[in-house]
Amino acid sequence: MTQLSSNHTPRRGRVFPERQLSPEEKARRKAEDELFYQRCRVVFNRVQPEFDCWQR
């Protein structure tokens, strides 16, 4: 069996440090995520009663 060398040090930090999001982009994505969550929640609340009977 092959032995792995034990002198490997794990990387620290970001994989792509040059690809940072601006605070405005982070806020825009967070707002989009919240809108998506709200739309999905409406659909989930509508269909959830149909799945409650499957748990019994």
C-alpha positions in Angstrom: 0.0 0.0 0.0 1.3 3.5 -0.8 2.1 5.8 2.1 1.0 9.4 2.0 3.4 12.0 3.0 2.5 13.6 6.3 4.2 17.0 5.6 1.2 18.4 3.7 -0.2 21.5 5.3 -3.8 22.4 4.6 -4.5 25.6 2.8 -5.9 28.6 4.7 -8.0 31.3 3.2 -10.2 31.6 0.2 -9.8 29.5 -2.9 -10.2 32.5 -5.2 -9.3 35.6 -3.1 -9.4 37.9 -6.1 -13.1 37.1 -6.5 -14.7 39.1 -3.7 -18.2 40.3 -3.7 -18.9 44.0 -3.0 -21.2 44.8 0.0 -23.8 46.0 -2.5 -23.7 42.7 -4.4 -24.0 40.7 -1.2 -27.0 42.8 -0.2 -28.6 42.3 -3.6 -28.1 38.5 -3.4 -29.5 38.4 0.1 -32.6 40.3 -1.0 -33.1 38.0 -3.9 -32.7 35.0 -1.6 -35.3 36.4 0.7 -37.8 37.0 -2.1 -37.2 33.5 -3.4 -37.8 32.0 0.1 -41.0 33.9 0.5 -42.3 32.7 -2.9 -41.4 29.1 -2.1 -42.9 29.3 1.4 -46.3 30.3 -0.1 -46.2 27.2 -2.3 -45.0 25.0 0.5 -47.8 26.1 2.8 -50.3 25.4 0.1 -49.2 21.8 -0.5 -48.1 20.8 3.0 -51.5 19.5 4.1 -51.4 17.0 1.3 -48.1 15.5 2.7 -49.2 15.4 6.3 -51.3 12.3 5.7 -48.3 10.4 4.4 -46.5 10.6 7.7 -49.2 8.5 9.5 
